[in-house]
Amino acid sequence: MTERIVSILLSSFWQILLPGLITTIPLTVLSFSIGLMIALVTAIVQVADIRGLKQVARFYVWVIRGTPLLVQLYIIFYGLPGLGILLDAFPAAVIAFSINVGAYTSETIRAAILAVPAGQTEAGYCVGLNYVQIMRRIVLPQALKIAFPSLFNSLIGLTKDTSLAANITVLEMFMATQRIAARTYEPFALYCEVAVIYLMMCTILTKLQKYGEYKLTHGRSHGNDRFLQKNSAGKAEV
């Protein structure tokens, strides 16, 4: 019995890992990248207090954070065809995950922007920068340092959440495991195996997070001060 289980685990390892490499990882990277762009726009709209758009952004965040991710997947993949909008499983998953990530990480980015001291913005205006330049060169780099751990936690969470895509027929690691378990009748061993593979991926991401935090902490500790000093000197010379 033990030999049979070991044989199944060894033969199924690459059958599970391969969908992870060609589906789970691309799904995670695409969804998180698009979600970050959505989050950045949503956060800036709220911080800048753009009338009308701010209310739209708040409504978007409220709805997405208040409904389950699985329901959002079902609405996009199974619900939209009723309105005449047909999507393949993978694009539907990317859209659902991106929208979900965008709502959650927008609050992280918004809080990080608000955590940057107001004096930094005032200093930017003093050296002749406009609002866009201040956000791009002064505020956002500091906000990134503050938000980085939380954003990476969201990335790790998304890596695990991609298993929900199996519910809309995306052939990722969890669905591959389900198919093997249905064929071999060894669900416990196989689900433990896929759990270990997810753990390996998340461990790698955790190591990357620690490295990124170290680089952000030690590599750009005085970058903004130097930038402001340089612009102040240039303005004084003029």
VOGU-3710 file (C-alpha; in Angstrom, 3 decimals, decimal comma):
1> mterivsill> 0,000/0,000/0,000  2,777/2,404/0,974  4,748/1,588/-2,159  1,665/2,266/-4,270  1,133/5,692/-2,682  4,798/6,613/-3,096  4,661/5,555/-6,727  1,537/7,667/-7,316  3,089/10,701/-5,633  6,297/10,422/-7,647
11> ssfwqillpg> 4,506/9,992/-10,957  1,983/12,758/-10,221  4,475/15,381/-9,026  5,321/16,713/-12,491  1,727/16,255/-13,638  0,744/18,705/-10,879  3,758/21,020/-11,079  3,561/21,502/-14,863  0,100/23,171/-14,752  1,529/25,297/-11,954
21> littipltvl> 4,342/26,511/-14,195  2,248/27,105/-17,311  -1,025/28,226/-15,714  -0,879/29,047/-11,987  2,210/31,275/-12,149  1,144/33,214/-15,295  -2,368/33,595/-13,850  -0,913/34,983/-10,631  1,537/37,358/-12,317  -0,969/38,714/-14,845
31> sfsiglmial> -3,745/39,168/-12,311  -1,507/40,847/-9,743  0,076/43,197/-12,299  -3,277/44,327/-13,672  -4,706/44,494/-10,158  -1,868/46,777/-9,044  -2,572/49,190/-11,895  -6,253/49,249/-10,958  -5,323/49,720/-7,300  -2,954/52,611/-8,020
41> vtaivqvadi> -5,537/54,504/-10,050  -8,265/53,822/-7,484  -6,072/54,946/-4,587  -4,891/58,148/-6,286  -8,448/59,062/-7,286  -9,472/58,819/-3,640  -6,442/60,614/-2,222  -6,739/63,414/-4,777  -10,438/63,703/-3,839  -11,606/63,876/-7,452
51> rglkqvarfy> -15,317/64,516/-7,175  -17,484/61,911/-8,863  -14,616/59,512/-9,520  -13,948/59,193/-5,804  -17,497/57,972/-5,209  -17,153/55,479/-8,070  -13,883/54,196/-6,596  -15,399/53,832/-3,129  -18,399/51,961/-4,563  -16,084/49,591/-6,472
61> vwvirgtpll> -14,022/48,842/-3,373  -17,173/48,364/-1,269  -18,773/45,889/-3,669  -15,661/43,795/-4,372  -14,533/43,594/-0,749  -18,056/42,736/0,333  -18,609/39,782/-2,002  -16,783/36,405/-2,154  -14,117/35,896/-4,781  -15,718/32,620/-5,833
71> vqlyiifygl> -19,011/34,400/-6,513  -17,160/36,998/-8,604  -15,574/34,194/-10,642  -18,970/32,594/-11,235  -20,571/35,916/-12,249  -17,868/36,629/-14,823  -17,569/33,114/-16,278  -21,078/31,691/-15,911  -23,153/34,858/-15,530  -21,897/37,132/-18,315
81> pglgilldaf> -22,801/34,661/-21,101  -26,429/35,343/-20,156  -25,769/38,942/-21,254  -24,123/37,829/-24,461  -20,532/38,201/-23,192  -18,590/34,962/-23,664  -15,146/34,562/-22,104  -12,711/31,674/-22,037  -11,882/30,315/-18,601  -8,369/31,776/-18,302
91> paaviafsin> -9,261/35,380/-19,306  -12,311/35,214/-17,043  -10,094/34,167/-14,145  -7,593/36,963/-14,877  -10,394/39,544/-14,913  -11,932/38,284/-11,683  -8,645/38,053/-9,796  -7,449/41,438/-11,108  -10,629/43,204/-10,025  -10,470/41,527/-6,622
101> vgaytsetir> -6,796/42,309/-6,060  -7,323/45,869/-7,248  -9,986/46,532/-4,629  -8,000/45,138/-1,714  -4,590/46,540/-2,604  -6,050/49,967/-3,418  -6,754/50,368/0,282  -3,200/49,337/1,086  -1,786/51,890/-1,356  -4,196/54,602/-0,224
111> aailavpagq> -3,184/54,103/3,405  0,511/54,133/2,432  0,119/57,410/0,519  -1,668/59,009/3,453  1,106/57,774/5,757  3,712/59,869/3,908  4,229/63,080/5,929  2,406/66,092/4,504  5,662/68,042/4,738  7,022/65,994/1,832
121> teagycvgln> 4,262/67,304/-0,437  4,741/70,854/0,802  8,485/70,578/0,171  7,755/69,442/-3,370  5,607/72,497/-4,035  8,342/74,692/-2,563  10,874/73,480/-5,116  8,445/74,137/-7,984  7,015/70,668/-8,656  3,400/70,113/-9,663
131> yvqimrrivl> 1,062/67,540/-8,115  1,842/64,780/-10,626  5,593/65,243/-10,210  5,281/65,213/-6,428  3,300/61,981/-6,496  5,638/60,287/-8,971  8,987/61,414/-7,562  8,372/61,929/-3,858  5,169/60,437/-2,457  4,777/57,170/-4,370
141> pqalkiafps> 8,378/55,946/-3,823  7,923/56,416/-0,071  4,448/54,894/-0,164  5,853/51,849/-1,979  8,288/51,233/0,868  5,429/51,405/3,376  3,035/49,263/1,330  5,553/46,692/0,091  5,047/44,053/2,840  1,260/44,210/2,583
151> lfnsligltk> 1,346/44,112/-1,215  3,576/41,069/-1,163  1,225/39,404/1,315  -1,555/40,005/-1,209  0,589/38,379/-3,901  1,144/35,321/-1,713  -2,567/35,158/-0,964  -3,394/35,414/-4,669  -1,036/32,522/-5,449  -3,158/30,306/-3,210
161> dtslaanitv> -6,469/31,811/-4,349  -5,768/30,789/-7,946  -6,853/27,301/-6,889  -10,411/28,680/-7,030  -10,017/28,945/-10,809  -10,542/25,174/-10,928  -14,221/25,945/-10,306  -14,463/27,600/-13,729  -12,507/24,835/-15,528  -9,063/26,465/-15,559
171> lemfmatqri> -6,553/23,617/-15,650  -4,220/24,760/-12,886  -2,539/22,746/-10,141  -5,594/22,042/-8,027  -7,721/20,832/-10,948  -4,855/18,635/-12,129  -4,723/17,140/-8,640  -8,472/16,546/-8,611  -8,267/14,637/-11,875  -5,416/12,454/-10,644
181> aartyepfal> -7,216/11,796/-7,345  -10,382/10,756/-9,210  -8,319/8,287/-11,232  -6,153/6,835/-8,441  -8,542/7,044/-5,437  -5,803/8,517/-3,242  -7,183/12,008/-2,458  -5,479/12,458/0,925  -1,932/11,859/-0,332  -2,434/13,869/-3,519
191> ycevaviylm> -4,040/16,872/-1,823  -1,193/16,871/0,685  1,234/16,821/-2,234  -0,348/19,820/-3,952  -0,415/21,607/-0,592  3,340/21,083/-0,327  3,841/22,479/-3,849  1,813/25,574/-2,955  3,891/25,865/0,219  7,100/25,716/-1,833
201> mctiltklqk> 5,901/28,517/-4,111  4,821/30,703/-1,208  8,103/30,068/0,592  10,011/31,330/-2,455  7,805/34,416/-2,536  8,413/34,970/1,179  12,168/34,901/0,578  11,759/37,395/-2,269  9,692/39,609/0,018  12,431/39,685/2,641
211> ygeyklthgr> 15,025/40,497/-0,025  12,850/43,266/-1,443  12,265/44,760/2,001  16,006/44,744/2,647  16,752/46,509/-0,645  14,044/49,108/-0,070  15,238/49,770/3,469  18,969/49,990/2,770  19,069/51,065/-0,868  16,885/54,180/-0,882
221> shgndrflqk> 16,914/55,466/2,672  17,850/59,027/1,751  16,824/59,175/-1,900  13,945/61,600/-1,490  15,922/63,958/0,767  18,676/64,135/-1,838  16,085/64,750/-4,563  14,512/67,640/-2,664  17,908/69,117/-1,776  19,004/68,976/-5,412
231> nsagkaev> 15,857/70,715/-6,640  16,042/73,293/-3,848  19,628/74,108/-4,814  18,708/74,379/-8,480  15,814/76,723/-7,731  17,998/78,848/-5,458  20,573/79,246/-8,236  17,876/80,401/-10,639
//
